[in-house]
Amino acid sequence: MEGSRKLKNSELDRKTVEEFKASKKTPLIIILDNIRSLNNIGSVFRTADAFLVEKIYLCGITATPPHKDIQKTALGATDTVDWEHQKDTLQLVQNLKSQHVKILSIEQAENAIMLNDFSLEPNQKYAIIFGNEVKGVQQQVVSESDAVIEIPQYGSKHSLNISVSAGVVIWDLFNKL
């Protein structure tokens, strides 16, 4: 298409680390529940940076920065997005609920609400939980959630990669906010 010159990174007008830290954040918290892949963790950091996510909790066996394989996909987002490691996902969820944060598990489950049908409440903070690449979100964490959100899928496969799921869900919720 003529007249559609690709922009250089220097033309994109992105925030500095300091500007990012000082920015008003999107009222979203991401919880990674026992994520194995360091590339997936890095990818989620990058998506969280793109949409000014408030914080990422890395739970259980989920690796934490600094790690070269996280850095490779995060491309510096571990310096901008606030993060913390928590050993126990369920305990974290109960703690966040006591602070009036609504907990959303991204999972295929009975009574799940399709992402496109899910509506956000105004002035409400949400924590979205993405589970292990094989086992998904722990059942006890799903049971403790305020809602279970499912990404509609129309093909033959049963799931999406966790970093893709995070991109789809965060974009959708960001849009609805």
Salt bridges, closest charged atoms under 4 A:
GLU11 OE2 - ARG5 NH2 2.73
GLU54 OE2 - LYS125 NZ 2.82
ASP69 OD1 - LYS68 NZ 3.69
ASP69 OD1 - LYS72 NZ 3.72
GLU84 OE1 - LYS55 NZ 2.59
GLU121 OE2 - LYS102 NZ 3.93
GLU144 OE2 - LYS97 NZ 3.63
ASP146 OD1 - LYS97 NZ 3.90
ASP172 OD2 - LYS176 NZ 2.76
